Amino acid sequence: MPEINAERVLADLHALRSVAAYKTGVHRPTLSAAHIVSLQWLEAELGAIGHETKIDGIANVFGFAPVSGPKILAGSHLESQNHAGWLDGPLGIVYALEAARAIHADPAFANCGVDVVSCCDEEGHFGSFLGSRSAVGELDDTALDAAKDRTNGKRMRDALAAAGFAGKPRHVVDPKRYIGFLEAHIEQGDWLIVKDLTIGIVTTIVGIRQYRITFEGFQNHAGTTRMAIRRDAGAALVRLAAEVDATFPAMAAPGTVWTVGRIDVTPGAPSVIPGHAEMLLQTRDPDNQVLDRLEAAVTKLVGDANSNGPCKVSIEQTRRTEPAVMAPLLMDAIRDAAEAHVPGRHQDMPSGAGHDAMVFSRHMPSSMLFVPSIGGISHHWTENTSDADIVMGARVFVDAAARLLKAAR
């Protein structure tokens, strides 16, 4: 099987880490100057091995292997969450790049290739998986026109223009070109670390449902309004959030998670009873039936709270992502490669986070490989993975890609 260059893999990751370094992590929001630098770095590295490269009109980077035989599409993303970790996204990009290099350099795979893609905005600064949705033809111009930066409200169209991408066409991949799509990622949880495992083979990417729950009360003086007549939107929100935590466990599966990720209270002054409040509730599970149960439960809680008062309460679903089942053929290749390199130290597992592979899986066979996250930490600047696990993950990833290409010749 093709050999990786372990020192090069680590050097590439550290080169990307140096672009907008923040503490021990990075701060590289979508279409920031640092993000553009990282895209240009990847474009240059792919060009150096003879790939036809381009950055398209939504800032996706593509590198196409100039071969006529079997091909794999591999990649991830290069932007980060704000003030977050250095491996979330870049690990998958560097593994894909190393696979492209290793296959290109091995005479036994002379007519095979690995195309590489970096999908813009997987982290959702402007929307939900805009880059990968564009790459598979799911993103129309209306949705792109509406996309705005969640931090400052800047239109994505304006950010693309400022970066020099205005007017460039958006490339849509041809699924028939590929055996499938492979993505590597840090686990972002602690399962592999706790179980002392090296490789996770992703079976399913969770479905995600998100709701905005709104409470309408009456703003009034905090010192002179009797408790008996208050219509406190903030207090109503707290009660409902507590009822969610009390109700959901009986309906959840072992891997179900839910989060109240944002609370807004208006006017937010210590001497004023809140007249308006909102909370965002998100649920995740790989089984739609579980998500259906939770949705029915929270809808009933909202209905009961609205009927009982003293505040009006309503619920709106703001996001729905279906669970994505990974392709058995690709999973088998990762599993066989893991067994060859780390026998007995790998396990099938679901992904609790969304990834670009979820989008690609709707159009071509797709699968994912996980490596351990130290302490289960991600979306934080202390996110990390040991060098040994990074290198072994790269070996397994390249081996899996090679097995698929060899079988397809």
C-alpha positions in Angstrom: 0.0 0.0 0.0 1.2 3.6 -0.5 3.4 5.0 2.2 2.7 8.3 4.0 5.2 10.8 5.1 4.5 11.2 8.8 6.7 14.3 9.2 5.0 16.0 6.3 1.5 15.3 7.7 2.5 16.9 11.1 4.3 19.8 9.4 1.2 20.5 7.2 -1.1 20.6 10.2 1.3 22.9 12.1 1.6 25.2 9.0 -2.2 25.6 9.0 -2.1 26.0 12.8 0.2 29.0 12.4 -2.4 30.8 10.2 -4.4 32.9 12.7 -3.1 31.1 15.7 -5.0 31.8 18.9 -3.6 30.5 22.2 -3.1 26.8 21.4 -5.8 26.8 18.7 -6.8 29.1 15.9 -9.3 31.8 15.1 -10.1 31.4 11.4 -13.7 32.4 10.6 -15.2 31.7 7.2 -13.9 34.1 4.5 -11.6 36.0 6.9 -8.2 37.0 5.6 -6.7 34.0 7.4 -9.2 31.6 5.9 -8.3 32.8 2.4 -4.6 32.3 3.2 -5.4 28.7 4.2 -7.3 28.1 0.9 -4.5 29.5 -1.1 -2.0 27.2 0.8 -4.1 24.1 -0.1 -4.4 25.3 -3.8 -0.6 25.6 -4.0 0.0 22.2 -2.3 -2.4 20.4 -4.7 -0.8 22.2 -7.7 2.6 21.0 -6.7 1.6 17.3 -7.3 0.0 18.1 -10.7 -3.6 18.4 -9.7 -5.8 20.8 -11.6 -6.8 23.2 -8.9 -9.3 26.0 -8.5 -11.1 28.0 -5.8 -14.7 28.4 -7.0 -17.4 31.1 -6.5 -18.3 30.0 -2.9 -14.6 29.5 -1.8 -14.6 25.8 -2.2 -11.1 24.5 -3.1 -10.9 21.6 -5.6 -7.9 19.6 -6.7 -8.5 17.1 -9.6 -6.1 14.3 -10.2 -5.2 14.1 -14.0 -6.0 10.4 -14.3 -8.6 8.4 -16.3 -8.9 5.5 -13.8 -10.8 5.1 -10.5 -11.0 8.1 -8.3 -11.9 8.9 -4.6 -13.1 12.3 -3.5 -11.7 13.3 -0.1 -11.6 16.4 2.1 -13.2 18.4 4.9 -12.9 22.2 5.7 -10.4 24.8 6.6 -12.3 27.5 8.5 -12.7 27.3 12.3 -15.2 28.2 14.9 -14.3 31.5 16.7 -11.3 31.1 19.0 -11.4 27.3 18.7 -9.3 24.2 17.9 -6.6 23.6 15.3 -7.6 20.1 14.1 -11.4 20.4 13.5 -11.4 20.4 9.7 -7.7 20.7 8.8 -7.0 17.1 9.9 -9.4 15.9 7.2 -7.8 18.3 4.6 -4.3 17.2 5.4 -5.2 13.5 5.3 -6.9 14.0 1.9 -3.8 15.9 0.6 -1.5 13.2 1.9 -3.6 10.5 0.2 -3.5 12.4 -3.0 0.3 12.7 -2.7 0.8 9.0 -1.8 -1.4 7.6 -4.5 0.3 10.0 -7.1 3.8 8.8 -6.0 3.1 5.1 -6.1 3.6 3.5 -9.5 1.2 0.7 -8.6 -1.6 3.3 -8.7 -0.5 5.1 -11.8 -4.0 5.4 -13.3 -5.8 6.1 -10.0 -6.3 9.3 -8.1 -7.6 11.2 -5.1 -9.4 14.4 -5.8 -9.4 16.8 -2.8 -12.1 19.3 -1.7 -12.1 21.9 1.0 -15.8 22.8 1.7 -16.4 26.4 2.7 -18.3 27.2 5.9 -18.9 23.8 7.3 -18.7 25.6 10.7 -21.8 27.6 9.8 -20.7 31.2 10.1 -23.0 32.1 7.2 -25.4 29.2 7.1 -25.6 25.4 7.2 -23.0 23.4 5.2 -23.1 26.0 2.4 -19.9 24.8 0.7 -20.7 21.1 0.5 -24.3 21.9 -0.4 -23.0 24.0 -3.3 -20.6 21.2 -4.3 -23.5 18.7 -4.8 -25.8 21.2 -6.4 -28.2 21.7 -3.5 -27.5 25.4 -2.9 -29.5 27.9 -5.1 -28.7 31.5 -5.6 -31.6 32.6 -3.4 -30.1 30.8 -0.4 -26.7 32.2 -1.1 -28.1 35.7 -1.4 -29.8 35.3 2.0 -26.6 34.1 3.8 -25.3 36.5 6.4 -22.4 36.2 8.9 -23.9 35.3 12.3 -21.3 37.5 14.1 -21.6 40.8 12.2 -24.4 40.4 9.7 -22.2 40.8 6.6 -23.7 39.3 3.5 -21.8 36.2 2.2 -22.0 37.7 -1.3 -20.1 40.8 -0.1 -17.5 38.7 1.8 -16.9 36.6 -1.4 -16.5 39.7 -3.4 -14.1 41.2 -0.9 -12.0 38.0 -1.2 -11.9 38.2 -5.0 -14.4 35.4 -5.8 -17.3 37.5 -7.1 -18.6 36.3 -10.4 -16.7 33.0 -10.3 -18.9 29.9 -11.1 -19.6 27.4 -8.3 -18.4 23.9 -9.2 -20.8 21.0 -8.8 -19.1 17.6 -8.6 -20.1 14.7 -10.8 -20.9 11.7 -8.5 -20.2 9.3 -11.4 -16.6 10.3 -11.3 -16.0 8.8 -7.9 -16.0 5.5 -6.0 -17.2 7.7 -3.1 -16.3 10.4 -0.6 -14.0 9.9 2.4 -13.6 12.3 5.3 -11.4 12.1 8.3 -12.0 14.1 11.5 -11.2 14.3 15.2 -13.9 12.5 17.2 -14.8 15.7 19.2 -16.0 13.4 22.0 -14.2 11.1 24.5 -15.4 7.7 23.4 -12.2 6.6 21.7 -10.0 8.0 24.6 -12.1 6.3 27.3 -12.1 3.0 25.4 -8.3 3.3 24.6 -9.0 3.0 20.9 -7.2 4.5 17.9 -9.7 4.6 15.1 -13.5 5.1 14.9 -15.4 4.0 11.8 -18.5 6.2 11.5 -21.7 4.3 10.9 -24.2 7.1 11.0 -24.1 10.9 11.3 -26.8 12.2 13.7 -29.9 14.0 12.7 -30.3 17.5 14.2 -33.4 19.3 15.0 -33.4 22.8 16.4 -36.3 24.9 17.8 -36.8 28.6 18.7 -39.1 28.8 21.7 -40.5 32.2 22.3 -42.1 33.6 25.5 -44.2 36.7 25.6 -44.9 38.3 29.0 -45.2 41.9 30.2 -42.3 44.1 30.9 -42.7 45.9 34.3 -40.9 47.3 37.3 -39.0 44.6 39.3 -39.5 46.4 42.6 -43.2 47.4 42.6 -44.9 44.5 40.7 -46.4 41.9 43.0 -45.3 38.3 42.3 -48.9 37.2 42.0 -49.6 39.4 39.0 -46.3 39.1 37.1 -46.0 37.8 33.6 -42.3 37.1 33.7 -41.0 35.8 30.3 -37.6 34.9 31.8 -39.1 32.9 34.6 -41.4 31.0 32.1 -38.3 30.2 30.0 -36.4 28.8 33.0 -39.4 26.6 34.0 -39.7 25.2 30.5 -36.0 24.5 30.2 -36.2 22.6 33.5 -39.2 20.6 32.3 -37.3 19.6 29.1 -34.4 18.2 31.2 -36.9 16.3 33.4 -38.9 14.9 30.5 -36.4 14.0 27.8 -34.4 11.2 29.6 -37.3 8.8 29.6 -37.6 9.1 25.8 -34.0 9.3 24.9 -31.7 6.6 23.5 -28.2 6.0 25.0 -26.6 8.5 22.5 -29.3 11.1 22.5 -28.2 14.7 23.4 -30.1 18.0 23.8 -28.8 21.5 24.4 -30.3 24.8 25.3 -27.5 26.7 23.4 -28.8 30.2 23.6 -31.1 32.3 25.9 -32.1 35.9 25.2 -34.1 37.9 27.7 -35.5 41.4 26.9 -34.8 44.0 28.1 -32.1 42.3 30.2 -31.9 44.8 33.0 -31.8 43.8 36.7 -34.6 46.1 37.7 -37.0 45.2 34.9 -39.2 42.1 34.6 -38.5 40.5 31.2 -41.4 41.0 28.8 -39.8 38.8 26.1 -37.5 35.8 26.1 -36.3 33.2 23.6 -34.3 30.0 23.8 -32.8 27.8 21.2 -33.2 24.1 21.9 -31.3 21.5 19.8 -31.7 17.7 19.8 -29.4 15.1 18.2 -29.7 11.4 17.6 -29.0 9.0 14.7 -32.6 7.7 14.8 -35.5 9.8 13.5 -37.9 7.9 15.7 -36.1 9.2 18.8 -36.1 12.7 17.4 -39.8 12.4 16.7 -40.5 11.5 20.3 -38.5 14.4 21.6 -40.2 16.8 19.2 -43.7 15.6 20.3 -42.7 16.0 23.9 -41.4 19.5 23.7 -44.3 20.5 21.5 -46.7 19.3 24.3 -44.6 21.1 27.0 -44.9 24.3 25.0 -48.7 23.8 24.5 -49.2 23.2 28.2 -47.2 26.2 29.2 -49.1 28.4 26.7 -52.4 27.1 28.1 -51.5 27.5 31.7 -49.9 30.9 31.4 -49.1 33.5 32.5 -47.1 34.0 29.3 -47.8 33.2 25.7 -45.4 30.4 24.5 -44.8 29.3 20.9 -42.3 27.0 19.2 -40.8 27.1 15.7 -38.5 24.5 14.1 -35.5 26.4 12.7 -33.4 23.5 11.5 -33.9 19.9 10.5 -31.0 17.7 9.3 -31.7 14.0 8.6 -29.5 11.2 9.9 -27.0 10.1 7.3 -26.1 6.4 7.0 -22.5 5.7 5.8 -21.8 3.4 2.9 -20.9 -0.2 3.9 -18.3 -0.6 1.1 -16.3 2.4 2.3 -16.8 1.5 6.0 -15.4 -2.0 5.2 -12.3 -0.4 3.6 -11.6 1.8 6.7 -12.3 -1.2 9.0 -9.9 -3.5 7.1 -7.2 -0.8 7.0 -7.6 -0.2 10.7 -7.4 -3.9 11.5 -4.2 -4.1 9.4 -2.5 -1.2 11.3 -4.1 -1.2 14.8 -5.7 -4.7 15.2 -8.4 -4.7 17.8 -8.0 -0.9 18.5 -10.9 0.3 16.3 -14.7 0.4 16.7 -17.8 1.3 14.7 -19.5 4.4 16.2 -22.0 7.1 15.3 -21.0 10.7 14.9 -22.7 13.1 17.2 -21.7 16.1 15.1 -22.6 17.1 11.6 -20.0 16.9 8.9 -19.7 17.5 5.1 -19.9 13.7 4.6 -23.5 14.0 5.6 -24.2 16.2 2.6 -22.1 14.2 0.2 -23.8 10.9 1.3 -27.0 12.1 -0.3 -25.3 11.9 -3.7 -22.6 9.3 -3.5 -21.3 6.6 -1.2 -19.6 8.3 1.8 -17.9 7.4 5.0 -15.8 8.9 7.8 -12.8 7.9 10.0 -12.3 9.4 13.5 -9.2 9.8 15.5 -9.2 10.4 19.3 -9.8 13.8 20.8 -7.8 14.3 24.0 -10.3 14.8 26.8 -13.1 14.8 24.3 -12.5 18.6 23.8 -13.4 20.4 20.6 -14.6 23.8 19.6 -12.1 25.2 22.1 -8.5 26.2 21.7 -7.3 23.3 23.9 -8.6 20.8 21.4 -5.8 18.3 20.6 -4.8 14.8 19.4 -1.5 13.1 20.1 1.0 13.0 17.2 1.0 9.2 17.3 -2.8 9.1 16.8 -2.6 11.8 14.0 0.0 9.8 12.1 -1.7 6.4 12.6 -5.0 8.0 11.4 -3.3 9.2 8.3 -1.9 5.7 7.6 -5.3 4.1 8.0 -7.0 6.8 5.9 -4.5 6.4 3.0 -4.7 2.6 3.3 -8.5 2.7 3.1 -8.4 4.9 0.0 -5.9 2.7 -1.7 -8.0 -0.4 -1.0 -11.0 1.1 -2.6 -9.0 2.3 -5.6 -7.3 -1.1 -6.0 -10.6 -3.0 -5.9 -12.2 -0.7 -8.5 -9.4 -1.1 -11.1 
